[in-house]
Every structure is written in structure tokens, then in C-alpha cells.
Amino acid sequence: MQAKNEITIYDIAAALDISPSTVSRALSGVPLVHKETRKKILAAARQMGYRQNVFASKLRSQHTKMLGAVVHSLNTATASGVISAAECVARCNGYSLIITQTLDGREEYISAIERLNRHRVDGMLICNIGNKFLDAAIPNHEIPTVIIEKAIVPDNAKLPPDIAYKFARQLLDNGCKNIVLMPEHANASGVDEVFLGCQTAIAESESRDCLLAIQTKSKILANTASGSPDGIIYIGAVFAMLFIPHDKLNRRKHGIGISDDVSDVCPDKFIPLGDFAAEILLSLLKRK
């Protein structure tokens, strides 16, 4: 609803005796407006106290510049680190981040996603979901979505092959055809073990046409913008499995969930993961 004394482009147009469309173009920075006319419009807007309705203009452009984030609880190291990093990435790229918690209950999880859809977010990051809700459909309404299915901090800084195997099987069971491994840095440990575990999972599965590769962050971001990959295993201080659904209504067969948070894990360990997940989401938005 418009505020009682809110100044509109129509008020400015009437004051200057020009068309509202000319005022709108000038205030939006469209170069078609004559330089002197633009100066008069901007001066009048300042003098009259005009404030642009940013939300309305974003809706007209069909982009709200808002991202949504779903977490089980913000009071965990996982969510704190991931969301803190994701918000910084979003803000630096001109986006706002809306965060919603599911806490406990399947209905709360579905409701959280629907709330973000009603806010018309451009993209969605889902993380820190408990096991029992992962069989629920994700009604993403064709919104680009990145799901952090699992994140662990191994005691020995190496991801055991059996965990890598489970990661890969989870991605394969959810229909992934292009799985990549992304070392956080060049000397990340455990890459060979992870690759072996993934190879074993692919060999045992029915997805014989699944591709598996080790790629750098920049390569993955470029490929994601062009339509692949759909499954990522992140290798660093934190080991994580990311899933990128492509269907309007993604129904996963099952999930293994993010591990329970522990009090002695520093949230900073999850910051690179949050950076990466947010950058993947932004790369997905580029191809819309």
C-alpha cells in the first residue's frame, strides 16, 4: 500500500509537465532521456523527497535480487559458518538473503520453502536438514537451488573412501549424471581416496553413463553456468556433498542429511563451503 504522502513519478511528471514514462526512464538511468531533462527530473525528485520503490521495480524486471536460505537451526556451527559466508557473497553481488529455520517438523520444512517461494526469491540455498525430512519433495518452482546434503569434519582431515562412496551413491540415487570433486586448495588431502570411493559407487550403480572428474572452483562455476555438474563433493577442512536439482519438483529417493553439529567445531571451518555454495547458486542464476 502506498504511504499517504508518498511522492510518485506521476507527481514529478505533473510538476514538470512531462510524461511519467520520461520520469521513469530518467530515474532508472535509461540513456534515451536528454541530459538537461534528466537533470531537471533528478533535481525535482530530490526536492520533492521522492524515494524509489526498489521492490516494485525489481518485480517489474522479474528479478527480486533476493536469495533464500533454509537451515534447520541458526544456532549451529554449520549454519552459522555457511550462512555468514553466503550472506557476504550475496551482498557483494547485489543480492539480499532471506533466512528461514525449519527447527523440527516435516511441515515446517515444506512451509519454509513455500515462504521463500512466496517472497519470489531468485534462488535458494538449502542446508542443515535433518534426516527425517529429506524424503520430502522440494517444490522449488523452477528456482535455481543448491542443496548441501551432508557436511562433516573428519577427525584425521581425510575423508575415508567409504564416506566418499556413500556421498556418491546418494548423488547417483538422486539422478546425478555429472559428479565433480572440488578440492578447496591445490594440496587438499584425501582427493585420491574420494575419487576411488566415487568410482566404486559408480561401478556398482545402474548409472553407467555418469561422468566423474576433479575440477577447480573456477572450472566448476563456469560449467555450472552452462548446465553442469549436478553433484559436487567438496574436499577441504570440511567435506561436503552438494546437490543441484534441475526438476521443477525434485523428489529425492532418500537422504543422509547433514551430520549433527558439535559444540567444539569452529563455524569458520564452514565459511569456505558457504562461499562456494553461494557462488554456485549465483552461477546458476546467470543461465536463467
C-alpha positions as CSV (number, residue, x, y, z in Angstrom):
1,M,0.0,0.0,0.0
2,Q,1.2,3.5,-0.9
3,A,2.0,5.8,2.0
4,K,-0.4,8.7,2.4
5,N,2.1,11.4,1.3
6,E,4.5,9.3,-0.8
7,I,5.8,11.1,-3.8
8,T,5.4,9.1,-7.1
9,I,6.7,9.5,-10.6
10,Y,3.3,10.9,-11.5
11,D,3.7,13.8,-9.0
12,I,7.1,14.6,-10.5
13,A,5.7,14.4,-14.1
14,A,2.9,16.8,-13.2
15,A,5.2,19.3,-11.5
16,L,7.5,19.4,-14.6
17,D,4.7,18.9,-17.2
18,I,6.3,15.9,-18.8
19,S,5.2,12.3,-19.2
20,P,5.5,9.8,-16.4
21,S,7.4,7.4,-18.7
22,T,10.1,10.1,-19.2
23,V,10.4,10.5,-15.5
24,S,10.6,6.7,-15.0
25,R,13.4,6.4,-17.7
26,A,15.4,9.2,-16.2
27,L,15.2,7.8,-12.6
28,S,16.1,4.3,-13.9
29,G,19.2,5.7,-15.7
30,V,18.0,4.9,-19.3
31,P,20.2,6.9,-21.6
32,L,17.4,7.9,-24.0
33,V,16.5,10.9,-21.9
34,H,18.0,14.2,-22.8
35,K,20.8,15.3,-20.4
36,E,19.1,18.6,-19.4
37,T,15.8,16.9,-18.9
38,R,17.4,14.2,-16.7
39,K,19.0,16.9,-14.5
40,K,15.6,18.6,-14.0
41,I,13.9,15.4,-13.1
42,L,16.6,14.3,-10.7
43,A,16.6,17.8,-9.1
44,A,12.8,17.7,-8.7
45,A,12.9,14.2,-7.3
46,R,15.4,15.3,-4.6
47,Q,13.5,18.5,-3.8
48,M,10.1,16.7,-3.6
49,G,11.5,13.8,-1.4
50,Y,10.9,11.1,-4.0
51,R,12.1,7.6,-2.8
52,Q,12.2,4.8,-5.4
53,N,10.2,1.7,-4.6
54,V,13.0,-0.7,-5.2
55,F,10.9,-3.8,-4.5
56,A,8.3,-2.8,-7.1
57,S,10.9,-2.1,-9.8
58,K,12.6,-5.4,-9.2
59,L,9.3,-7.2,-9.6
60,R,8.7,-5.4,-12.9
61,S,12.1,-6.7,-14.0
62,Q,11.1,-10.2,-12.8
63,H,14.1,-10.3,-10.6
64,T,13.8,-9.5,-6.9
65,K,17.6,-9.7,-6.2
66,M,16.8,-11.8,-3.2
67,L,18.1,-15.2,-2.3
68,G,16.6,-17.6,0.2
69,A,18.4,-19.8,2.7
70,V,16.8,-22.8,4.6
71,V,18.6,-24.1,7.7
72,H,17.5,-26.4,10.5
73,S,18.7,-24.1,13.1
74,L,20.9,-21.0,13.0
75,N,22.4,-22.0,16.4
76,T,24.9,-24.5,14.9
77,A,28.4,-24.1,13.6
78,T,27.3,-25.5,10.2
79,A,24.6,-22.9,9.7
80,S,26.5,-20.1,11.3
81,G,29.5,-20.5,9.1
82,V,27.7,-21.3,5.8
83,I,25.1,-18.6,6.1
84,S,27.5,-15.9,7.3
85,A,29.6,-16.6,4.2
86,A,26.7,-16.9,1.8
87,E,25.3,-13.5,3.0
88,C,28.6,-11.8,2.3
89,V,28.7,-13.3,-1.2
90,A,25.1,-12.4,-1.8
91,R,25.6,-8.8,-0.6
92,C,28.7,-8.3,-2.7
93,N,26.8,-9.3,-5.8
94,G,23.8,-7.0,-5.1
95,Y,21.5,-9.6,-3.5
96,S,19.7,-9.7,-0.1
97,L,19.5,-13.0,1.7
98,I,16.3,-14.2,3.5
99,I,17.0,-16.9,6.1
100,T,14.4,-19.3,7.5
101,Q,14.7,-22.1,10.0
102,T,12.9,-25.4,9.9
103,L,13.7,-26.4,13.5
104,D,11.6,-29.6,14.0
105,G,8.9,-31.0,11.8
106,R,8.3,-32.0,8.2
107,E,5.6,-29.4,7.7
108,E,7.9,-26.7,8.9
109,Y,10.4,-27.7,6.3
110,I,7.9,-27.6,3.5
111,S,6.4,-24.4,4.8
112,A,9.9,-22.7,5.0
113,I,10.4,-23.4,1.3
114,E,7.0,-22.2,0.3
115,R,7.5,-19.0,2.3
116,L,10.6,-18.3,0.2
117,N,8.7,-19.0,-3.0
118,R,6.0,-16.5,-2.0
119,H,8.8,-13.9,-1.5
120,R,9.8,-14.6,-5.1
121,V,13.4,-15.3,-4.3
122,D,15.6,-15.7,-7.4
123,G,17.5,-18.7,-5.9
124,M,17.5,-20.9,-2.9
125,L,20.3,-22.5,-0.7
126,I,19.1,-25.4,1.5
127,C,21.4,-26.6,4.2
128,N,21.5,-28.4,7.6
129,I,18.4,-30.5,7.0
130,G,17.7,-33.4,9.4
131,N,17.4,-37.0,8.0
132,K,13.7,-37.5,8.5
133,F,12.7,-34.6,6.2
134,L,14.9,-35.5,3.3
135,D,12.2,-37.7,1.7
136,A,10.0,-34.6,1.3
137,A,9.6,-33.1,-2.2
138,I,11.3,-29.8,-2.8
139,P,8.8,-27.5,-4.6
140,N,11.4,-25.1,-6.0
141,H,9.1,-23.8,-8.8
142,E,12.0,-23.8,-11.2
143,I,14.0,-21.6,-8.9
144,P,17.7,-22.4,-9.1
145,T,18.6,-24.4,-5.9
146,V,21.7,-25.6,-4.3
147,I,21.3,-28.2,-1.5
148,I,24.1,-29.1,0.9
149,E,23.1,-32.7,1.7
150,K,25.9,-33.6,4.0
151,A,28.8,-31.8,5.7
152,I,31.3,-33.4,8.0
153,V,34.6,-32.5,9.7
154,P,36.7,-35.7,9.8
155,D,39.0,-36.3,12.8
156,N,42.0,-37.1,10.7
157,A,41.5,-34.4,8.0
158,K,40.9,-37.2,5.5
159,L,37.6,-38.4,4.0
160,P,37.5,-42.2,4.3
161,P,36.7,-44.0,1.0
162,D,33.6,-45.5,2.5
163,I,32.2,-42.0,3.2
164,A,33.1,-40.9,-0.3
165,Y,31.3,-44.0,-1.6
166,K,28.1,-43.0,0.4
167,F,28.3,-39.5,-0.9
168,A,28.5,-40.7,-4.5
169,R,25.7,-43.2,-4.0
170,Q,23.5,-40.6,-2.6
171,L,24.1,-38.3,-5.6
172,L,23.6,-41.2,-8.0
173,D,20.4,-42.3,-6.3
174,N,19.1,-38.8,-6.8
175,G,19.7,-38.9,-10.5
176,C,23.0,-37.1,-10.8
177,K,24.8,-37.7,-14.1
178,N,27.8,-35.4,-13.7
179,I,29.7,-35.5,-10.4
180,V,32.7,-33.5,-9.8
181,L,35.2,-33.3,-6.9
182,M,36.3,-29.8,-5.8
183,P,39.5,-29.6,-3.7
184,E,39.3,-26.5,-1.5
185,H,43.0,-25.8,-2.3
186,A,45.7,-27.4,-4.5
187,N,47.2,-29.5,-1.7
188,A,43.9,-30.7,-0.2
189,S,44.4,-34.2,1.3
190,G,42.2,-37.2,0.5
191,V,41.4,-36.4,-3.1
192,D,42.6,-39.8,-4.4
193,E,40.7,-41.6,-1.7
194,V,37.5,-39.7,-2.6
195,F,37.9,-40.4,-6.3
196,L,38.3,-44.1,-5.6
197,G,35.2,-44.2,-3.4
198,C,33.2,-42.4,-6.1
199,Q,34.5,-44.7,-8.8
200,T,33.4,-47.8,-6.8
201,A,29.9,-46.3,-6.3
202,I,29.5,-45.6,-10.0
203,A,30.7,-49.1,-10.9
204,E,28.1,-50.7,-8.7
205,S,25.2,-48.4,-9.7
206,E,22.9,-48.5,-12.7
207,S,24.1,-45.1,-13.7
208,R,26.8,-46.3,-16.1
209,D,26.8,-43.1,-18.1
210,C,27.7,-40.9,-15.0
211,L,30.7,-38.7,-15.5
212,L,33.3,-38.2,-12.7
213,A,36.0,-35.6,-12.7
214,I,38.2,-33.5,-10.5
215,Q,37.8,-29.8,-11.2
216,T,38.9,-26.4,-9.9
217,K,36.5,-24.0,-8.4
218,S,36.6,-21.7,-11.4
219,K,36.0,-24.5,-13.8
220,I,33.0,-25.8,-11.8
221,L,31.5,-22.3,-11.7
222,A,31.9,-21.9,-15.4
223,N,30.4,-25.3,-16.1
224,T,27.5,-24.8,-13.7
225,A,26.5,-21.7,-15.6
226,S,26.3,-23.7,-18.7
227,G,24.2,-26.6,-17.3
228,S,26.5,-29.0,-15.4
229,P,27.5,-30.5,-12.9
230,D,24.5,-31.7,-10.9
231,G,26.5,-33.2,-8.0
232,I,29.6,-31.8,-6.2
233,I,31.8,-33.3,-3.5
234,Y,33.7,-30.5,-1.7
235,I,37.1,-31.5,-0.2
236,G,38.8,-29.3,2.4
237,A,38.7,-28.7,6.1
238,V,35.1,-29.6,5.7
239,F,33.9,-32.4,3.4
240,A,30.5,-31.7,1.9
241,M,28.1,-33.1,-0.7
242,L,26.2,-30.6,-2.8
243,F,23.2,-31.5,-5.0
244,I,21.8,-29.3,-7.7
245,P,18.2,-30.3,-8.7
246,H,17.0,-29.5,-12.2
247,D,13.4,-30.5,-11.9
248,K,10.5,-28.2,-11.0
249,L,9.5,-30.7,-8.2
250,N,12.5,-32.6,-7.0
251,R,11.7,-35.9,-5.3
252,R,14.7,-37.5,-3.8
253,K,14.7,-41.2,-3.1
254,H,16.3,-40.7,0.3
255,G,18.9,-38.6,2.0
256,I,21.7,-39.0,4.6
257,G,21.4,-35.4,6.0
258,I,23.9,-33.1,7.5
259,S,25.6,-34.6,10.5
260,D,24.7,-33.4,14.0
261,D,26.6,-30.3,14.9
262,V,29.2,-30.5,17.7
263,S,30.0,-27.7,20.1
264,D,33.7,-27.8,19.6
265,V,33.6,-27.2,15.8
266,C,34.5,-23.7,14.8
267,P,32.0,-22.1,12.5
268,D,34.9,-20.6,10.5
269,K,35.6,-24.1,9.1
270,F,32.3,-23.9,7.2
271,I,32.9,-20.4,5.7
272,P,34.7,-21.6,2.5
273,L,31.9,-24.0,2.0
274,G,29.3,-21.2,2.3
275,D,31.3,-19.1,-0.1
276,F,31.4,-21.9,-2.6
277,A,27.7,-22.8,-2.3
278,A,26.6,-19.2,-2.7
279,E,28.8,-18.8,-5.8
280,I,27.4,-21.9,-7.3
281,L,23.9,-20.5,-6.8
282,L,24.8,-17.2,-8.4
283,S,26.3,-19.1,-11.4
284,L,23.0,-20.9,-11.8
285,L,21.2,-17.6,-11.9
286,K,23.3,-16.5,-14.8
287,R,21.9,-19.1,-17.1
288,K,18.2,-18.2,-16.4
